[in-house]
Amino acid sequence: MKEYFASKTVDVTQSLSDFGLKLGDDGKLVRLDGSRIKTNAAFKEWIYKLKAGERLPRGRYFKNKRPGKPLMIQDEFHSLFSSK
C-alpha cells in the first residue's frame, strides 16, 4: 500500500526558563528576576466583551490595548491524520 502522508516524529523539550519564568516558593509562576506576574482578569474580560473598533474605558490598564477577543490558534492538525 502506498503511503500518501509520510510522518516524522519530532521530540521537543520546553522549560519555564525558556519563557522567562520559574516557580516561586508558593508554587505560583514568577519571572526569573522574582517579580510576580500580575493578572487582571476583570480588565481582560472587559476588553474581550467589547467588539473590535469600540472604545475602551480610560485608565492605566487599557492604555495601548485593543478591544475584542484575541486570535486563538490551536495546533491540532496532527489529529486529522492520526491512525485510530
C-alpha positions in Angstrom: 0.0 0.0 0.0 1.3 3.4 -0.9 1.6 5.9 1.9 0.2 9.3 0.9 1.3 11.1 4.1 4.8 10.4 5.4 5.0 11.2 9.0 8.1 12.1 11.0 8.2 12.2 14.8 10.0 15.1 16.5 10.7 15.3 20.2 10.6 18.8 21.7 11.5 19.8 25.2 10.4 23.0 26.8 11.1 24.5 30.2 9.8 27.5 32.1 13.1 29.3 31.8 12.7 29.3 28.0 9.8 31.7 28.6 11.5 33.7 31.3 9.5 32.1 34.2 10.1 30.0 37.2 8.1 28.5 40.1 8.1 30.7 43.2 8.2 29.5 46.8 4.4 29.4 47.0 4.1 27.3 43.8 3.0 30.2 41.6 4.7 31.3 38.4 7.1 34.3 38.8 9.5 35.9 36.4 13.2 35.0 36.6 14.0 38.2 38.4 11.5 37.2 41.1 8.8 39.8 40.3 5.2 38.5 40.3 3.1 38.1 37.2 0.1 40.4 37.6 -3.2 39.1 36.1 -6.1 41.4 35.9 -8.9 39.1 34.9 -11.7 41.6 35.3 -10.0 44.1 32.9 -9.2 41.3 30.4 -12.9 40.3 30.5 -14.0 43.8 29.8 -11.7 44.1 26.8 -13.0 40.7 25.4 -16.6 41.8 25.8 -16.1 44.8 23.5 -16.2 44.4 19.8 -13.3 45.4 17.5 -13.5 49.1 16.9 -15.3 50.0 20.1 -13.8 52.5 22.5 -12.0 51.2 25.6 -12.5 52.9 29.0 -10.0 55.3 30.2 -7.4 54.1 32.7 -3.8 52.8 33.1 -4.6 49.2 32.3 -6.4 50.0 29.0 -3.5 52.1 27.6 -2.2 50.6 24.3 -4.8 47.8 24.3 -7.1 46.8 21.5 -10.8 45.7 22.1 -12.1 42.3 21.1 -11.1 38.7 21.7 -7.6 37.7 20.8 -7.0 35.4 17.9 -6.7 31.9 19.2 -4.9 29.3 17.1 -4.8 25.7 18.1 -2.4 23.2 16.6 -4.5 20.1 16.3 -3.6 19.3 12.7 -1.8 16.1 13.8 -5.1 14.6 15.0 -6.6 14.8 11.5 -4.3 12.2 10.1 -3.7 10.1 13.2 -4.4 6.4 12.9 -7.2 5.1 15.1 
